[in-house]
Amino acid sequence: MANFSKSNVPQFSVDVYQNEYLPEGGREVNAIVTVSSTGGGTIGGAVAAPHLYAPGQGPSAAVAIMVDCSGSMDYPPTKMRGARDATAAAIDALRDGVHFAVVGGTHIAKEVYPGGGRLAVADATTRDQAKQALRKLSAGGGTAIGTWLKLADRLLASEDAAIRHGILLTDGRNEHESPEDLRAALDASAGRFTCDARGVGTDWEVKEVTGIASALLGTADIVADPAGLAADFTQMMETAMGKEVADVALRLWTPMGTEIKFVKQVAPTVEELTERRTEAGPRAGDYPTGSWGDESRDYHVCVKVPAAGLGQEMLAARVSLVIPQPDGTVHNLGAQGLVRAVWTDDMAASTSINPQVAHYTGQAELAQVIQQGLDARKTGDVDGATAKLGRAVQLASESGNADTAKLLAKVVDVVDAAAGTVRLKAKVAEADEMTLETRSTKTVRVKK
């Protein structure tokens, strides 16, 4: 088991990158907001909601591992074996004192360990007991992921933990409940726990798995070979154990007459947050960002401001970080950034695009055209797929997104990356196409 050290309270900072200059009549202000959390240690850590913990202790945490046990997990049998081994590895990575449970998922959800509608407390004994219980897991039945999420939510809510996290593994499509049932389960769980989702093999639906992770502010990925599950689960659990502050919201205050056009996370992945806003008093709104460890993320904020005359300037938005409390109060994390607007007749100043804004606009387009290109390919629209995936190759090349460029090269033959000239490959391995789709939202940061 990993060693976990005590550490200091993590410190948050906010940096704003923008070109604040607008031409006469200009009304749209774009800014990249970099949020960083440092000083808390990558594993272990300190307070998320200060009233819950003793000074210097790691945050209280609860984890639910949801394992697909549907009949298809036996085809091939390496999937079920891999799932058992991966779950055991994740249990080994639990920090002492963390509350945890294992859920077996089919067309219903069952408590594998500890049972009785409760969570176990991680120590040498409970880890061993949980791994013994995993040996009894067998494949059989259908797939209704909403029921797994509902049970995980009930179990996680039974403990007054600061960090609540789920890990979900599936190998198939959600065929034994309606899309509306899954959406209702996700809506009910959103904001109550975060969840990482993984698809093993190639028989699952990418948009289902990525949709689960997106709704619950977690990560999604493909593990095409079951042999890779244990390493992936270990990494996921170690990352979860490194989370120190939960339920952080990006709060945007804007003056009278302004309008937030959109807010999206743009690094390390593209995640649309605009529709997730909750009102937070006069002219202020909160956008959820989930749990944080030692890390940095970038957000693209676009604000529409009222028209103003040359030489005038205004505060377009104030960005801060808060943790809304159940009693309606707010824990302010003490980090703030300002988005400004200045009207000028200097054409060079007003037409210059900030490098961070330009870079992430391209990265967001990259994610979009990959999805559009793959969708076109699936419907047999060769010209549309070629055009979109060619644009994706061009954008990946321009931005230095080497990982995405490599994934694209498995789906298209690149003739000229700079020009975006490609040919669709006649045969593409299903795992390669699914990997590209699953990882299409992963971005790279601005080159220094």
Solvent accessible surface area in square Angstrom, and as a share of the most:
residue,aa,sasa,rsa
1,M,124,0.55
2,A,33,0.25
3,N,146,0.75
4,F,48,0.20
5,S,75,0.48
6,K,147,0.62
7,S,26,0.17
8,N,116,0.59
9,V,73,0.42
10,P,8,0.05
11,Q,117,0.52
12,F,19,0.08
13,S,51,0.33
14,V,16,0.09
15,D,67,0.35
16,V,39,0.22
17,Y,79,0.30
18,Q,30,0.13
19,N,35,0.18
20,E,38,0.17
21,Y,87,0.33
22,L,15,0.08
23,P,52,0.33
24,E,126,0.57
25,G,49,0.47
26,G,13,0.13
27,R,97,0.36
28,E,82,0.37
29,V,2,0.01
30,N,40,0.21
31,A,0,0.00
32,I,0,0.00
33,V,0,0.00
34,T,22,0.13
35,V,0,0.00
36,S,21,0.14
37,S,1,0.01
38,T,77,0.45
39,G,47,0.45
40,G,0,0.00
41,G,27,0.26
42,T,96,0.56
43,I,43,0.22
44,G,3,0.02
45,G,1,0.01
46,A,3,0.02
47,V,28,0.16
48,A,3,0.02
49,A,15,0.11
50,P,56,0.35
51,H,138,0.61
52,L,57,0.29
53,Y,27,0.10
54,A,58,0.45
55,P,127,0.80
56,G,32,0.31
57,Q,81,0.36
58,G,29,0.28
59,P,2,0.01
60,S,40,0.26
61,A,4,0.03
62,A,0,0.00
63,V,1,0.01
64,A,0,0.00
65,I,0,0.00
66,M,0,0.00
67,V,0,0.00
68,D,0,0.00
69,C,7,0.04
70,S,3,0.02
71,G,22,0.21
72,S,48,0.31
73,M,0,0.00
74,D,60,0.31
75,Y,165,0.63
76,P,76,0.48
77,P,71,0.45
78,T,57,0.33
79,K,8,0.03
80,M,4,0.02
81,R,124,0.45
82,G,11,0.10
83,A,0,0.00
84,R,58,0.21
85,D,87,0.45
86,A,0,0.00
87,T,0,0.00
88,A,22,0.17
89,A,23,0.18
90,A,0,0.00
91,I,0,0.00
92,D,55,0.28
93,A,6,0.05
94,L,0,0.00
95,R,26,0.09
96,D,83,0.43
97,G,41,0.40
98,V,2,0.01
99,H,39,0.17
100,F,0,0.00
101,A,1,0.01
102,V,1,0.00
103,V,0,0.00
104,G,5,0.05
105,G,0,0.00
106,T,17,0.10
107,H,92,0.41
108,I,81,0.41
109,A,27,0.21
110,K,126,0.53
111,E,61,0.27
112,V,35,0.20
113,Y,25,0.10
114,P,25,0.16
115,G,17,0.17
116,G,75,0.72
117,G,42,0.40
118,R,133,0.49
119,L,17,0.08
120,A,7,0.06
121,V,69,0.40
122,A,1,0.01
123,D,61,0.32
124,A,81,0.63
125,T,82,0.48
126,T,22,0.13
127,R,18,0.07
128,D,75,0.39
129,Q,88,0.39
130,A,0,0.00
131,K,58,0.25
132,Q,78,0.35
133,A,16,0.13
134,L,4,0.02
135,R,175,0.64
136,K,169,0.72
137,L,17,0.08
138,S,82,0.53
139,A,26,0.20
140,G,40,0.39
141,G,43,0.41
142,G,8,0.07
143,T,8,0.05
144,A,1,0.01
145,I,1,0.00
146,G,1,0.01
147,T,45,0.26
148,W,0,0.00
149,L,0,0.00
150,K,96,0.41
151,L,11,0.06
152,A,0,0.00
153,D,18,0.10
154,R,153,0.56
155,L,4,0.02
156,L,1,0.00
157,A,47,0.36
158,S,69,0.44
159,E,49,0.22
160,D,100,0.52
161,A,5,0.04
162,A,12,0.09
163,I,3,0.02
164,R,67,0.24
165,H,10,0.05
166,G,0,0.00
167,I,0,0.00
168,L,0,0.00
169,L,0,0.00
170,T,0,0.00
171,D,0,0.00
172,G,9,0.09
173,R,106,0.39
174,N,13,0.07
175,E,125,0.56
176,H,107,0.48
177,E,32,0.14
178,S,43,0.28
179,P,105,0.66
180,E,123,0.55
181,D,69,0.36
182,L,15,0.07
183,R,115,0.42
184,A,57,0.44
185,A,0,0.00
186,L,5,0.02
187,D,87,0.45
188,A,62,0.48
189,S,1,0.01
190,A,49,0.38
191,G,66,0.63
192,R,112,0.41
193,F,8,0.03
194,T,16,0.09
195,C,0,0.00
196,D,12,0.06
197,A,0,0.00
198,R,18,0.07
199,G,0,0.00
200,V,0,0.00
201,G,12,0.12
202,T,36,0.21
203,D,79,0.41
204,W,4,0.01
205,E,58,0.26
206,V,7,0.04
207,K,102,0.43
208,E,45,0.20
209,V,1,0.01
210,T,38,0.22
211,G,24,0.23
212,I,0,0.00
213,A,3,0.02
214,S,28,0.18
215,A,16,0.13
216,L,2,0.01
217,L,50,0.25
218,G,22,0.21
219,T,75,0.43
220,A,19,0.15
221,D,18,0.09
222,I,8,0.04
223,V,15,0.09
224,A,46,0.36
225,D,87,0.45
226,P,20,0.12
227,A,88,0.68
228,G,32,0.30
229,L,0,0.00
230,A,35,0.27
231,A,76,0.59
232,D,31,0.16
233,F,0,0.00
234,T,41,0.24
235,Q,112,0.50
236,M,7,0.03
237,M,0,0.00
238,E,56,0.25
239,T,65,0.38
240,A,3,0.03
241,M,2,0.01
242,G,3,0.03
243,K,31,0.13
244,E,0,0.00
245,V,3,0.02
246,A,7,0.06
247,D,80,0.41
248,V,1,0.01
249,A,6,0.04
250,L,0,0.00
251,R,49,0.18
252,L,0,0.00
253,W,64,0.22
254,T,11,0.07
255,P,25,0.16
256,M,147,0.66
257,G,53,0.51
258,T,22,0.13
259,E,96,0.43
260,I,30,0.15
261,K,92,0.39
262,F,54,0.22
263,V,0,0.00
264,K,37,0.16
265,Q,22,0.10
266,V,0,0.00
267,A,1,0.01
268,P,75,0.47
269,T,36,0.21
270,V,26,0.15
271,E,37,0.17
272,E,83,0.37
273,L,3,0.02
274,T,31,0.18
275,E,159,0.71
276,R,64,0.23
277,R,70,0.25
278,T,85,0.49
279,E,130,0.58
280,A,25,0.20
281,G,44,0.42
282,P,114,0.72
283,R,98,0.36
284,A,7,0.06
285,G,0,0.00
286,D,10,0.05
287,Y,2,0.01
288,P,42,0.26
289,T,8,0.05
290,G,6,0.05
291,S,11,0.07
292,W,1,0.00
293,G,5,0.05
294,D,56,0.29
295,E,51,0.23
296,S,34,0.22
297,R,22,0.08
298,D,6,0.03
299,Y,0,0.00
300,H,9,0.04
301,V,0,0.00
302,C,1,0.00
303,V,0,0.00
304,K,69,0.29
305,V,0,0.00
306,P,44,0.28
307,A,73,0.57
308,A,28,0.22
309,G,35,0.34
310,L,80,0.40
311,G,62,0.60
312,Q,101,0.45
313,E,107,0.48
314,M,48,0.21
315,L,49,0.25
316,A,0,0.00
317,A,0,0.00
318,R,82,0.30
319,V,0,0.00
320,S,15,0.09
321,L,0,0.00
322,V,2,0.01
323,I,6,0.03
324,P,58,0.37
325,Q,30,0.13
326,P,139,0.88
327,D,113,0.58
328,G,65,0.62
329,T,77,0.45
330,V,59,0.34
331,H,61,0.27
332,N,92,0.47
333,L,37,0.18
334,G,72,0.69
335,A,7,0.06
336,Q,105,0.46
337,G,8,0.08
338,L,83,0.42
339,V,0,0.00
340,R,86,0.31
341,A,0,0.00
342,V,19,0.11
343,W,3,0.01
344,T,23,0.14
345,D,111,0.57
346,D,71,0.37
347,M,129,0.58
348,A,79,0.61
349,A,27,0.21
350,S,14,0.09
351,T,83,0.48
352,S,62,0.40
353,I,120,0.61
354,N,23,0.12
355,P,90,0.57
356,Q,34,0.15
357,V,14,0.08
358,A,48,0.37
359,H,27,0.12
360,Y,2,0.01
361,T,70,0.41
362,G,17,0.16
363,Q,2,0.01
364,A,18,0.14
365,E,56,0.25
366,L,1,0.01
367,A,7,0.05
368,Q,105,0.47
369,V,7,0.04
370,I,0,0.00
371,Q,46,0.20
372,Q,71,0.31
373,G,0,0.00
374,L,0,0.00
375,D,57,0.29
376,A,16,0.13
377,R,57,0.21
378,K,112,0.47
379,T,113,0.66
380,G,54,0.52
381,D,68,0.35
382,V,91,0.52
383,D,119,0.62
384,G,21,0.21
385,A,0,0.00
386,T,39,0.23
387,A,67,0.52
388,K,77,0.33
389,L,0,0.00
390,G,1,0.01
391,R,84,0.31
392,A,0,0.00
393,V,8,0.04
394,Q,39,0.17
395,L,9,0.04
396,A,1,0.01
397,S,54,0.35
398,E,110,0.49
399,S,16,0.10
400,G,37,0.36
401,N,3,0.02
402,A,58,0.45
403,D,105,0.55
404,T,5,0.03
405,A,37,0.29
406,K,134,0.57
407,L,24,0.12
408,L,0,0.00
409,A,47,0.36
410,K,100,0.42
411,V,0,0.00
412,V,1,0.00
413,D,56,0.29
414,V,64,0.37
415,V,79,0.46
416,D,62,0.32
417,A,36,0.28
418,A,75,0.58
419,A,62,0.48
420,G,16,0.15
421,T,63,0.37
422,V,9,0.05
423,R,151,0.55
424,L,40,0.20
425,K,57,0.24
426,A,107,0.83
427,K,185,0.79
428,V,28,0.16
429,A,59,0.46
430,E,98,0.44
431,A,28,0.21
432,D,39,0.20
433,E,23,0.10
434,M,16,0.07
435,T,17,0.10
436,L,0,0.00
437,E,4,0.02
438,T,8,0.04
439,R,74,0.27
440,S,2,0.01
441,T,47,0.27
442,K,86,0.36
443,T,21,0.12
444,V,42,0.24
445,R,102,0.37
446,V,30,0.17
447,K,135,0.57
448,K,228,0.97
